[in-house]
Amino acid sequence: MGQPSAPSVPSPSLVLRGTLIDCVADPFFVPESEAVRYIPDGLLVIENGHIAALGPFADLYSAYQHLPLVDYSGHLITPGFIDTHIHYPQTGMIAAYGEQLLAWLNQYTFPTERQFQDPTYARQVADLFLDELLKNGTTTALVFAAVFPESVDAFFEAALARNLRMISGKVLMDCNAPDYLRDTAQTGYDQSKALIEKWHGRGRLLYAVTPRFAATSTEAQLKAAAKLLDEFPDLYLHTHLSENVNEVAWIRELFPQYDGYLDVYDQTGLVRERSVFAHGVQLTDEEFRRLSQAKAAISFCPTSNLFLGSGLFRIEQAKSTEHPVNVGLGTDVGAGTSFSLLQTANEAYKVAQLRGQKLSAFKALFLATLGGAQALCLDDKIGSFNPGNEADIVVLNPQATPLLALRNPAPLEHDLATIADPLFSLLIMGDDRAIAATYILGQRVNP
């Protein structure tokens, strides 16, 4: 597959008018009034694809009236959503019936991923996958490809053509998987290194070293993955952790020399900053403490955890003041049931309720935006409207459907306390229909 040339990055300059809301701190730890920035009639200034300024429309517009104005009055304007765990090869098997994790992998996932050795098929799915993300307001994602290098090339080519900030990598699997999906510790290392040198840092693309999970990699392969992280310190580590009770027990059988699931990764050099572990449903208190100490992150995937019957993530433990862990939201398609981070926040709220916790609208917004950016160590580039950040933006229509219009009949409120209700209704009832527009580097891309 030939190496594509990078597209010319659009550098539009314009101003957006609407109700601006973003997070500037973590509302799990500071009062929401300090964590959330809210401007009822705001102006967001975009210059050369980046945020230049923001503030009340009445105060700013005279200085920027030479720029094209797009009026979204009556709409909420937020930073683009960030999905911290999703599988693009599983797009075609979303909503596969009736199994829990390990049986589900063997019955549905592995046969589906076999198709991604075909570059043409992989590119077709990558295009559809990215279009679905943008339609749902997701502008950055941490993405599993398949074991085949062709699947990574196809994904990054499609993302590069759209100027997206995306993170992905070749899956590493050298045991406990069908022969047609296995690599070896050495070939996995070699193929990953070639892909890193080809794609990492190109345009807005970043690379994640991606062992599927401890059960499908030998100790030698996990250590080879750590060698890549040592050789390229700004890479990511992306894998699964403690999703399912039977999986955790299996890991203990496979690695009796280690003290539990996280310790397998830890002792092979994979628990560090820029490591993102999906699920974490069955983590022990000590494992939460170790993740906090290492500055690693967890992707909370509630639709997947409920669909596969994996359990209820302890967000209150991840967000404890004693041992806080960075947490973002993940859709995890295809075990997850929607590309929408609004619908994912909906399920996260219910998981919290079942655990006797409260996930407010502002905390959910944080997880979908700045929290995801912090989990990915990208909060200096995305996740908020701080000047200098890349202008990846979502516009939400609180009256997008007849039911939402009935629920939100009045104009958007003029203080933080009262905007919480329409925002919450969007998080619970919203989906792709609520996305009025998605902007990438200040360029409208959807619809």
Summary of the structure (lengths in Angstrom):
residues: 447
radius of gyration: 21.1
end to end distance: 30.5
largest distance: 67.6
contacts: 1673
relative contact order: 0.16
helix: 42%
strand: 23%
